[in-house]
Amino acid sequence: MSTSNLPVTSREYKLILNAERFKDRDQGVEMFLRLIEFLIKKEGGDIPEKQVKEERRQTSYLDTSELALHQHGFSLRLREETKTPAEFQINLKYRAADRYTSAAQDVSSTQDATTKFEEDVLPPFVSKFSHSSSIKTGNLPELGRISKVAALFPAVRGLNIPDVPVKTINDFKAFEVVRKLCKFKFGDTLAIKASLSFWYLTKKEDEWPLVAEFSFDYDVDQEPEGGRLEEFPAEVVSGANRFFRALQTQTGWLNLSGTTKTAFAIEGL
């Protein structure tokens, strides 16, 4: 375990929505987009770019039958993009309320990976810090035992988990549809990216989604000129915070018992 801290390079705000509002996904998205346009402008923001792009993929989480990785604060996510040729994304993430605990976790990989340290903001305004590594590959490696996972992410060996089988948690694989909504701004600096994510049972895209999540995020460079890190403009932070709180007053759109998609997959929450 490293003792160094890391700069936060991305802040992502997340809200679990009332899935019943999206039986007709296009209609629900159109109504929700009108709502956030109103709230963004009410809070002094501007929407210079709208989008209508959708992405599809299959998402699942892997662990032992005793959820040993989860008990240690880790999640192992597998995504299969609906592309030809096939593309897989394997993500090991550690999330904690204490940023220093999260930053100190070793999530490095033996393969080329993208490592991120992010702040997740959950309602009403609770911060969780995520340290993760993601691998993109056209060939899915063997992940059927803890030793195979540790071969990809060596820090897993240090968790002292027996070399037991690893499988899809709850045999649950979500068909995920991600709808890019817009980019908006508070001030003239960072653009804030907004999207909706829907989880369906396989081949059940025309039914109510199991989970509907709205998220928006903004990023800063990991290696900016002059060595300055974690400089989020004040007008962006304050505007995003006001918008997040305003959204939470729209209770008819919210699933007040929901937390995150990861919690739904792992714990059924």
C-alpha positions in Angstrom: 0.0 0.0 0.0 1.4 3.4 -1.0 1.3 6.3 1.5 1.2 9.0 -1.1 -1.9 11.1 -1.8 -3.2 11.7 -5.3 -4.9 14.7 -6.8 -8.6 14.4 -7.8 -8.8 14.8 -11.6 -12.5 14.3 -12.0 -15.7 15.0 -10.0 -18.8 13.1 -10.9 -22.3 13.7 -9.4 -24.7 10.8 -9.4 -28.4 10.4 -8.9 -30.5 7.2 -9.2 -33.8 8.1 -10.9 -37.3 6.8 -10.8 -37.1 4.1 -13.5 -40.9 4.2 -14.1 -40.4 7.6 -15.8 -38.5 5.8 -18.6 -40.8 3.0 -19.8 -40.7 5.0 -23.1 -37.0 5.9 -23.0 -37.1 8.5 -25.7 -40.1 10.3 -24.2 -38.6 10.1 -20.7 -35.3 11.4 -21.8 -36.9 14.3 -23.7 -38.9 15.3 -20.6 -35.8 15.0 -18.3 -33.7 17.0 -20.7 -36.2 19.8 -20.6 -36.1 19.7 -16.8 -32.3 19.9 -16.5 -32.2 22.7 -19.1 -34.6 24.7 -17.0 -32.6 24.0 -13.8 -29.2 24.7 -15.3 -30.4 28.1 -16.7 -32.2 28.9 -13.4 -28.8 28.4 -11.6 -27.0 30.7 -14.1 -25.6 28.1 -16.5 -25.5 27.8 -20.2 -25.9 24.7 -22.5 -23.7 25.3 -25.6 -24.0 21.7 -26.8 -26.7 19.0 -26.9 -26.2 15.4 -27.9 -28.4 12.5 -28.9 -25.7 9.8 -28.9 -26.4 6.3 -27.4 -23.9 3.6 -26.5 -24.7 0.0 -25.6 -22.7 -2.6 -23.7 -23.1 -5.5 -21.3 -22.0 -4.9 -17.7 -21.4 -7.3 -14.9 -19.4 -7.5 -11.7 -17.1 -10.4 -10.6 -16.3 -11.7 -7.1 -16.0 -14.8 -5.0 -19.1 -16.5 -3.6 -18.4 -14.8 -0.3 -17.9 -11.4 -2.0 -14.3 -11.2 -0.7 -13.2 -8.4 -3.0 -16.3 -6.3 -1.9 -15.5 -7.0 1.7 -12.1 -5.4 1.2 -13.6 -2.3 -0.5 -12.9 -3.4 -4.1 -15.2 -4.0 -7.1 -14.2 -5.8 -10.3 -16.3 -4.7 -13.2 -16.5 -6.3 -16.7 -17.9 -4.4 -19.7 -18.4 -5.9 -23.1 -18.9 -3.2 -25.7 -21.3 -3.9 -28.6 -18.6 -3.4 -31.2 -17.0 -5.4 -34.0 -14.4 -6.6 -33.3 -15.2 -7.3 -29.7 -13.8 -4.9 -27.0 -13.8 -5.6 -23.3 -13.1 -3.3 -20.4 -11.9 -4.7 -17.1 -12.0 -2.3 -14.2 -10.7 -2.7 -10.6 -11.9 0.0 -8.3 -11.5 0.9 -4.7 -14.0 3.3 -3.2 -14.0 4.9 0.2 -15.3 8.0 2.1 -11.7 8.7 3.2 -9.7 10.1 0.2 -6.4 9.2 1.7 -7.4 5.6 2.2 -8.6 5.3 -1.3 -5.5 7.1 -2.8 -3.2 4.7 -1.0 -4.6 1.6 -2.5 -2.6 -0.1 -5.2 -4.8 -0.8 -8.2 -1.9 -1.1 -10.8 -2.1 -3.7 -13.5 0.4 -5.9 -15.3 -1.2 -4.8 -18.6 -1.5 -1.3 -20.1 -4.2 0.4 -18.1 -5.7 3.8 -17.4 -5.6 4.8 -13.8 -7.9 7.4 -12.3 -8.6 9.0 -8.9 -12.0 10.6 -8.8 -14.5 12.1 -6.4 -18.1 10.7 -6.6 -20.7 13.0 -5.2 -23.9 11.2 -4.0 -27.1 12.7 -2.5 -27.7 14.6 -0.4 -24.0 15.7 -0.8 -21.7 12.9 0.2 -18.3 12.4 -1.2 -16.7 9.0 -2.0 -13.3 8.7 -3.5 -12.5 6.1 -6.2 -9.1 4.9 -7.2 -9.3 2.6 -10.3 -7.5 1.0 -13.2 -9.2 0.1 -16.5 -7.9 -2.3 -19.1 -9.3 -2.3 -22.7 -8.6 -5.5 -24.7 -9.9 -7.4 -27.6 -9.2 -10.7 -25.8 -10.9 -11.4 -22.5 -8.3 -12.8 -20.1 -9.1 -15.7 -17.8 -10.6 -14.3 -14.6 -12.2 -17.5 -13.1 -10.1 -17.6 -10.0 -8.5 -15.2 -7.5 -5.1 -16.1 -8.7 -6.1 -15.1 -12.3 -7.4 -11.8 -11.1 -4.2 -11.3 -9.1 -2.1 -12.0 -12.2 -3.8 -9.0 -13.8 -4.0 -6.8 -10.6 -1.1 -7.9 -8.4 -2.3 -6.0 -5.3 -5.1 -8.6 -5.0 -2.5 -11.0 -3.7 -2.0 -8.8 -0.7 -5.6 -9.2 0.3 -4.8 -12.8 1.4 -8.0 -14.2 -0.3 -7.8 -18.0 -0.8 -7.5 -19.0 -4.5 -11.2 -19.7 -4.9 -13.4 -19.4 -8.0 -14.5 -16.0 -9.2 -17.9 -15.6 -11.0 -20.5 -13.1 -12.0 -22.2 -11.7 -8.9 -25.7 -13.0 -8.6 -25.4 -14.3 -12.1 -26.5 -10.7 -13.1 -25.5 -9.2 -16.4 -27.0 -5.9 -17.3 -27.6 -4.7 -20.8 -26.6 -1.0 -20.5 -27.8 1.9 -22.7 -25.9 5.2 -22.1 -27.5 8.3 -23.5 -25.2 11.3 -23.9 -27.4 14.4 -23.1 -25.4 17.6 -23.3 -22.5 19.7 -22.2 -23.2 22.7 -20.0 -21.2 25.5 -18.4 -21.1 27.8 -15.4 -18.7 30.5 -16.5 -16.4 30.3 -19.5 -14.1 27.5 -18.4 -14.7 23.8 -17.9 -17.5 22.0 -19.8 -19.6 19.7 -17.6 -20.7 16.5 -19.4 -24.2 15.0 -18.6 -25.5 11.6 -19.4 -28.2 9.0 -18.5 -27.5 5.3 -18.0 -30.1 2.6 -18.1 -29.8 -1.0 -17.0 -32.0 -3.7 -18.6 -32.2 -7.4 -18.4 -30.8 -8.9 -21.6 -33.1 -8.4 -24.6 -35.6 -6.5 -22.4 -34.7 -3.0 -23.7 -38.4 -2.2 -24.5 -39.5 -2.7 -20.9 -38.9 -0.6 -17.8 -35.2 -0.3 -16.9 -34.0 -2.0 -13.7 -31.9 1.1 -12.9 -31.8 4.6 -14.3 -29.0 6.9 -13.3 -28.2 10.5 -14.2 -24.6 11.7 -13.8 -22.6 14.7 -14.7 -18.9 15.3 -14.4 -16.0 17.7 -15.0 -12.3 17.1 -15.3 -9.0 18.8 -15.0 -5.7 17.7 -16.6 -3.7 15.2 -14.7 -0.4 16.8 -15.8 -1.1 20.5 -16.5 1.6 23.0 -17.3 3.5 24.4 -14.3 2.7 21.4 -12.1 -0.6 22.9 -10.8 -3.0 20.1 -9.9 -6.7 20.0 -8.8 -7.6 23.5 -9.8 -11.3 23.3 -10.3 -12.7 26.8 -11.1 -14.9 28.1 -8.3 -17.7 29.1 -10.6 -17.9 25.6 -12.0 -17.9 23.9 -8.5 -20.5 26.3 -7.1 -22.8 26.1 -10.1 -22.6 22.3 -10.3 -23.3 22.1 -6.6 -26.4 24.3 -6.9 -27.7 22.3 -9.8 -27.2 19.0 -7.9 -29.1 20.3 -5.0 -31.9 21.7 -7.2 -32.3 18.3 -8.9 -32.9 16.7 -5.5 -36.0 18.9 -5.0 -37.6 17.1 -8.1 -38.6 14.1 -6.0 -41.0 12.7 -8.6 -37.9 12.0 -10.8 -35.9 10.4 -8.0 -35.5 6.9 -6.6 -34.9 7.9 -3.0 -33.9 4.4 -1.9 -31.2 4.0 -4.6 -27.5 4.6 -4.1 -25.3 3.5 -7.1 -25.4 1.0 -9.9 -22.6 -0.9 -8.3 -24.6 -1.3 -5.1 -27.5 -2.5 -7.1 -25.4 -5.2 -8.8 -23.6 -6.3 -5.7 -26.1 -5.8 -2.9 -29.4 -5.5 -4.7 -29.8 -1.8 -3.5 
